[in-house]
Structures are given as C-alpha cells and as structure tokens.
Amino acid sequence: MFTLPFVVFFICQSFVFSHKEFPDAWSGVCAVMTANVIIASYVYVAFTEDEEDQEKLQEDDDNDASGPRVGVFKKRTD
C-alpha cells in the first residue's frame, strides 16, 4: 500500500505522461487512484473472508493454546 502508488507515480511521470503539460498532476491522480484500488481490495477481501475460523474458535474448548479469550469469544463467569 505504501510502495505501489510511488512506483505508479514515477512510471507515469517518466513514461506515460511525459508529453503532457502537467505530468506531475496526471501522475498524482494515477497514484491516488492506485491507493484507492488497494484500499478497496483490502476491504473487499475483509468482508468476503470465511467465517468458519471464527465459528471454530467459538466451538473449541477453553483449554486451547491460543491464549485467553477476549471480546466476542470471552465467556461470562458471573
């Protein structure tokens, strides 16, 4: 997410928009669009992730080695 927009900016500035009047502006727009595509793809993957792992954690015993349960997975004892 950090490196790819810079790479796109410099490639667009040097090769794609070198003949334009304001190559920095055009390259900046391409870099911003690249960052937005990366963020959108991350959000898409996060929402389409399988919920099987979370359901498995809820069904397991309390004696697992993954550590204490917190948040949604914590069982009330009061």
N, C-alpha and C positions, 0 to 999 in steps of 0.2 A: 504494500500500500504506500510505502514511502518512496521506493526507488523507481517504480514504473512510471509515475507521472513525470519525474525528472527526465527519464530516458525519452519518453514521448515528446516532451518539450524540446529537448535538444535535437532530436531527429527531425521533428517538424520544422524547427528553426533553420537547420542547416540544409535540409534536402527538399522538404515538401513545400514550404512557403518562402523560400529564399528570394523568389521573384516578386513577391507581394510588396506593397508599400510599407506595411507594419507587420513584419514577420513575428515580432515578439507577442503581439496581441493575438494573432491567429494561433500561435504555438501555445500560449497560455490557455486559450479556450480549449484546445485539444487536451492539455494536461488536466484541466479541471474536469472535463468530461471523462477522462480515464479514471480519475479518482472517484467520481460518482459511480461509474460502472463497477469498480472494485467494491465499493461500499454496498451497492445494490446486490451484487452477487453474494456478498457475505451475509446480508440479511435474508436473502432467498434460501441459502443453504441452512441458515439457523432455523428458519421456520419449517423447512421440509425435513429436518432431521428426525430420524425414527425415535419414537417414544418408548421403544422396547427396553432400552437401557434404564430409563427412569422407573419403569414398571418393575423391572427385575430388582432394582435396588430396594423398592418398597416391599417386595415379597421375601427378600432374603432375611436370614436370622440376624439377631443383634450381635452375633459373635464373629462378624466378618473383620478382616484385617485392614479395611479401607479407612478406618478411623471413626470418630464419633459422628452420629447423625445430627445434622443441623437443618434448620429451615423446614421445608415441607416434609422431609424424611424423618424428622425427630418425632419420637413417640412420647406422649404426655405420661407422666408418672403420678400426677396428683389426683 
